[in-house]
Amino acid sequence: FPVTIEVGLEIHLEEIEEIVILRVEGRVDVSTSPLLERAIDQLIQEKHLKLALDFSGITYLSSAGMRVLLAKTKKVQSEKGSFVLFSVSEEVEEILKIAGFDRILSVYPTEKEALHSFHR
């Protein structure tokens, strides 16, 4: 998989047993969220429908970034896939909770738990 680097955001892709992990680092805001959206859209088009986002390297998540997460969660679920986040920082987790997104998005504390969720 290619490594995508744009100002403020890096995405590294890794595949483990049909699950694609997007290791995202930096800020997900109005200028970088389209990059994340394109990366996820491309994976969906290629029929990768088990997606796990590693948010351990995310320092900031804006409302634009949250809209992308919400839209892509719905898109993957409509294709009968799974879309999860893991290793979310306390700051980002707080943002998700305030927005009520913690009830919509599947968020796991660790990579192991996130990967395990695909095998239920």
N, C-alpha and C positions, 0 to 999 in steps of 0.2 A: 504494500500500500504506500502511496506517496505521503510525504509529510507536508502539511500545509502550514505556512507561516505568513502571517499578516501582522501589521502593526498592532501590538497589544494582544494578539491571540495566536496560540500554536495548537495544532491538532495532530496527534500521532495516532495512527490506527494499528490495531493488533487484533488478530483473530484467534480465538480459543474455542475449539469444538463448535463451530458455526455461530458463535457469539462474537460480534465485532465490538471491541472496546475502543471508544474514542477517548484518548487521554488528552484532555483539554487544559491548557494553561494560559493564564492571563485574565483579561477582562472580557466579559460578555456584555457588550453595551450596544448602543444604536449603530456604531460604526463597524463592530465586529460580528454582531449576531447574524448578518446575511452570510458570512463565511461559514458559520456553524450550520446554518440552515441549508446551504448548498451541499455541504459535506454529508449531512443526514439524508437529504433528498437523493443524492447520488447513490448512497447505500441502499435506500428503499427501492430505487429504480433497478438496482442490481439484485433485488430480491433478498437482501440481507435484512431480515425482519427480527433479529434478536440483537438489540443494540443496548450497550451499557456505556454510560458516560461517566468517566472518572473525573470528578470535580475537585479532587484534592489540590489541584493547582489553580483553581479559580479564585481570584482575589475580589472580584466584583461582578454582580449580576444585576442588570437594569431591567426595567419593565419590558424593553424590546427583547432582551434575552429570554425573559419568562414567557413572552408570547410565542417565541420560537419553540421553546420546550413544550408548551401546551399544544401547539399546532402539530408538532411532530409526534407527540404522545398519541394524539387522536388519530393521526394518519397511520402510524404503525399498528395501533389497535384495530383500525378498520381493515387492515390487511392481515389480521389474525396473528400479529407479531407481539413482541414485548419490548418495552422501552423503559429502562431504569437508570437511575442516577445513584452513584455511591461516593463515599468519602467526601461529603459536602462539608465545608468549613462551618463553624458556628455562625459566622456572620451571614453567609449565604443561606444557611438553613433558616435563620431568623427572618430573612427577606421572604423566603418561600412560605413560612408560617403566617406572616403578616398578611400576605396576599391570599392565603387560603389554599395555596398550591400544594401544600404538604398532603392534602386530602385527595388530590387529583393525580399527582406524580408519584411514582414508586421510588422511594428513596431508601437506600440501605446504608448502614454505617460502614461496612467494609466491602472490599472487592469480592471476598469469598462468599459473603451472604448474597451479594448481588448476582453472582454467577450461579449460586445454588438455586436462586429463585426461578431460573429458566428450566429447571429440572423437576418442578413440582407437578 
